[in-house]
Amino acid sequence: MACIVKAEILMVNLVPKVTRTDAIQSFVSQETPIVRLTDSDGQVGTGYSYTIGSGGPAVISLLRETLLPRLIGREAEEIEGIWRDLLFATHATAVGAITSLSLAAIDTALWDLRCIRAGLPLWRMAGGTKSSVPLYSTEGGWLHITAKDLVADALEMQKRGFIGSKIKIGKPTLAEDRARLKAVREAVGADYQILVDANQSFTLAEARRRADMLAEFDIGWFEEPMPADDVGAHVQLTAASPVPIAVGESMYSASQFKDYLAMGGCTIVQADVARVGGITPWLKIAHMAEAFNVAICPHFLMELHVSLTCAVPNAPMLEYIPQLDDITTSRLNIHDGFAMAPSAPGLGIAWDWDAITARALAGLSTTIE
């Protein structure tokens, strides 16, 4: 056992290398808060979270002023206790994105430190179910992309051995969405999975109409059809939909997933390790979903989620969206369309500290001892 003696914060902005649009927004910048924790034996664990263009300084402020000072002197192995204590310290701002993103940066650093101390990769430390997971791609399916380019990307991913592609929907008319999906299905054939994501853009009535259309093309799931806080509408849709309903990227606590699962509001959960507060609650959500015989297919963060999907038995695929290339020296290891679990101790992310230091935003770096 060793106590935490130092905490460091940095933040970098990562601009997406391709344009990312969906039915309600554009992904303009990935603000990436990074936390480094040093224990009394000199071991260092690194964690992180992200935003899609706003709120990053608020995350840094909560870390600097409220959360990280409470870590100094704590036993680093007491991850569950630390997570609970920090959640209580922010009870006036929880449940919500800023608090969960802040907790995640700390929690992932603690898990990295635990794994490094044990000499184990995260996927084994957290469960060790399998050493690889099939990939599906989202990066070629954004809403602004033409049907012709959607087809070209899906065919390329299929050639690389990916299990499927995700396509954004939410065009002004059902006919436009239908034409795009029809073009892709005719190109890739029956065995390649097509998934769709509406990014919370529909009413219940419109989601029902689109679900009927999606069934024509054997769509693998209908993701975020409506606002995430409307559990009742999702219950109604799930009961009537001919395609599976997926939710979770816009939920920020295990309890929200509990309500969806208990009420039958979805058939797939998509917990995002940063948005739910870290690895500690993510694993609880995954195991809770397993108890309901529901799959977990996490949102984004492939460099971290590859280990978590390999840790649990009910995670059938991983979303491919490169995120950290500009600030890491490691890359997702892909073989015949499968992502291989990292073998190095820790999260399996090799940070490029020269690149991070060069990109760190002035005034948002802090060291606490």
N, C-alpha and C positions, 0 to 999 in steps of 0.2 A: 504494500500500500504506500501511496505517496500523495502528499497534498499539493494543491495548485498554488504556485508562487508568483506566476505572472500571466497576464492576459493582454493580448495585443489585438487591435482592430485596424483594418484597412478597408478601403472601398475602391473598386474600379468600375468603370463603365465599359461594357462590351457592346459594340454596335453589331447587330446581326449582319451576316454576310449576304443574305438574300432578303428581299422584301417579304415581310410577314403580315398578312392581313386576314381578318376574319369578318364575321357579320356585324361585329360591334366595335372593332378597334384595330389599330395597327401596333405592332410590337416594335417600338422605335429604339429602345436602349435597354440593356440588361444591367441594371445596377446590381453589383455583386459585393455585399458585405462579407469580409473574410475575418475569421477569428482564429488566433493561435493561442493555445494554452500550454504553459510549461509547468511541469511538476517538479517536486523537490529532488527527484533523481536526474533531472535534466532532460527528460523525454518531452517531446513536443507533439501535440495533436492539433490538426487544422480542420476547421469546419467552415461552412458558408451557407448563404441563402441567396435570394435574388428578388428583384422586382422587374416589371416590364416597362419601366420608364419614369416612375414617380414613387415617392415614399422612402427612398433609400436613406436620405439624411435623418428621417424620423426613426428608422431602424437603428442607425448608428447612435443617435441620441439616447434611445432606450437602453441599448447595450452599455454605453459609456456611463450614463448617469445612474442607472437603476440595477442592471443585471450583473455586469462583470465585477463590480466591487464586492458583490456577495459571494463570488467564487473563491476569492483569496483565502487560503487556509483550509478549504474544503478538501476532503478525500476524493480524489479523482474517480475512484471506482464506484462511488455512491451515486451513480447516474440517475437512477429513479428518484432518489431523495432530493437530489439537486433540482431535477426537472420540476418536481412538485413544489419545492420551496420557491423557485423562481416564478412559477405560475401564480402562486398565492401572492407573491410580492407585486404582481401586476394584475391582481384580480379586478381592479377598476377599469382596466383597458382590455380585458379578455372577455369573450372570445373575439378575436379579430386578427386581421392580416398582419398589422405591425407587430403585435405581441408574438404571434406564432412564428413569423419570419425571424424575429430576434432570438426566440428560444431555439429555433432550428440551427442557427449559426453556432450556438454554444453546444447543443446536444450532439451535433455531428462531430464537433471537435473532440468532445469527451469520448465518443465511440471510436474515433480515430486513435486517440491516445490509448484507450483500453486495448484495442487490437494490436497496436504497435508494442505495447508492454507484454502482451501475450504471445507475440510473434505469429499472429493469425490474420488472414484476410477477413474483411467484414462478412462476406457471404458465409464463411464457416462459423465465425463467432456468433452470428445472428440466427443460425439454423442449419446451414449446410445441406440444402435439399438437392441442388443440382449445380453443375459447373458451367452451364450455358443456357441461353434463352433465345427463342426466335425473335427476330426484329420485324417491325413494320415501320414504314417511313411516313413522316408528315411533311417534311421540308419541301416536297414537290407538289403539295396539295392545297396551297393557300387560295383564298377566295378570288383574288384578281387574276389568277393563272388561267389561260385559255384552255379549252377542251383539248386542243391539239397537244399542248405542252403537258397537260395532265396525263394524257395517254403516253407520251414519250417517257415521262418520269416513271410511271407505273411499270412500263415495259422494262426499263432499265433496272428498277428494283427487283422485279421478278427474275430477270436474268442473273442478278447477284445473289439470288436465293432467299430474298426477303419473303416473309409470310404474307405480307399485304401492304396496302397503302391507305392513308387516311386523307379524305377530301373534305374541305370546308364547304358547307352549304349555308344557305341564307340569302340567296339571290332574291331580287324583288318578286319573282314569280316562281311558282312550282315548276313550270315548264323549263325554265333556265337550269334549275338544279337537276331536273330529270335528264336533260340533254347531256349535261356534263357526265353524269353517272353512267348513262347509256353508252357513251363513247368509250369510257374506260372499261366497263364490263365486256363489251364486245371485243375489245383489244386483248384483254388479259385472260379471258376464258372463265370457266366456272370454278376452277380450283383455287384461284388467287383471292385473298380476302380484300374486300373493299369496306372501309369503315368511314363513317361521316361524323362531322362535328358542327353543330349549329351555334355554339358559343352563347347559349342562353337567349337566343334572339326571337323565339316564337311564343305566341300565346298557346294555350292548351288546344284550342280549336285548330290552329294552323299546324301545330305539332302532330295532331291526329291525321290531318290531310297528308302531311309529308311522310309520316310513318307508313301509310298505305302505299305511297309511291315507292318508298325505299324497299319495300318487300318485293317489288318487281325485279330488283337487281340483286337479291340475296345479300343485302347489306349486313355486315357482321355486328355492328352496333350503331345506335343513334345516340351521339354524345351531347350532353348539355343541351337538351332541346328547349328548356325553359329556365327562368331565373332559379338559381340554386336554392333560394330560401323558400320556395313554394313546394313543400313536400307533398301537400295534398294533391296538387296538380300532377306531380310525377307518379303518385300512387294510381291515379285514374289512367294516366297514359300507359304506364307499365302493364296494367291489367288488360288494356285493349290493344296494345301495339303488337303487330306481327313480327317486329324486329326487337332485339334486346336493347334496353335502355341503360346508358352508362352515365354516371355522375361522379363528381368528387374533386375536380381541380379547383373549384371555387368554394370549398368547405375547409374550415379551419380548426376543427376539433374532432376527437373520436366520438363524442356524443352526437354530433350531427350525422355521422355515418351510422351510428346506432339507430337513430330515428328512421333513416331511410331503409335500413335493413329490416328492422322490426315491423315497419308499416308496409313493406313490399313496394317501395318507391323506385327500385332499380334492380337490374340483373347483373350489373358489373360496377365495381367501385374503382375510382381512379385517384386514390390519395396521392398527393404531392408531398414528398418528405419535408420540403421547406415550408409549405403552406399549412401543414398540420402541426408544426412545432418540432420536427426532428425525427430521428430514427426511433426513439423510445415510443412515441405515440403511433408512428407508422406501423410498427410491428404489431401493436395492439389492434389496429384497424384491420390489418391483413389476417390476423388470427380470428378476429370477430367475423369477418367476411367468410372465412373458411367454415366457421360453425354454421353459417347460413347456406353453405354450399354455393358461394358466390365467388367469382374470380376477382382478383385485384390486378389492374393493368395501369400502372402509375403514369402520371402526367409529367412530361418534360424531364429534365435532370438525368439524362441517360447515364452520365459518367458515375453517378451515385446510385441510381436505381438499378443498374445492372447487378450490383451486389445484393440489393434487397430482393429483387425478383428471383435471384438464385438461392436466397436464404429460405424462402417459404414455398409450400407446395402448390398454392393456388394462384400463381402468377404465370400465365401462359405466354405472355409476350411483352416486349419492351419497345417503347417509342423512340425512334431514331430522329433526333434533332441535335446536331453538334452544338455544344454550348461553350466549352472552356478551352478551345484550341489556342486562343491567343495568350493564355496565361498558364498553360501546362506543357510539359514535355511528353506526357503519356497520351495515348489515343485509345479509343474503344477498340478492343481486339475482336475483329469480325472474321468468321470463317464459315463460308457457305451459307450466309444469311443468319448465322447465329452469333450473338454477342457472348464472348467468353468471360467468365468471372475472373477478376484480377487475382493474381496469386501472391502479390506483395502484401506484407502486413499493413493493416490500416484500411482506409477507404479505397485504396487502389488508385489514387489520383496523385500524379507526380507534379507538384506545383513548380512553376518557373518564377522564382522569387525575384530575379532581375526584372522580368517583364512586369510583375505585379508592382514592384517598387516604382518602376518608371511610370506606371499608369495610375498609381494611387492618387486619389483626389485630395488636394491640399485642404487642410483644416478638418479632415474626417479621419485622420489616423491618430490613435491613442495607445499608450502603454500604461497598464495599471499593475502595480506591485504591492 
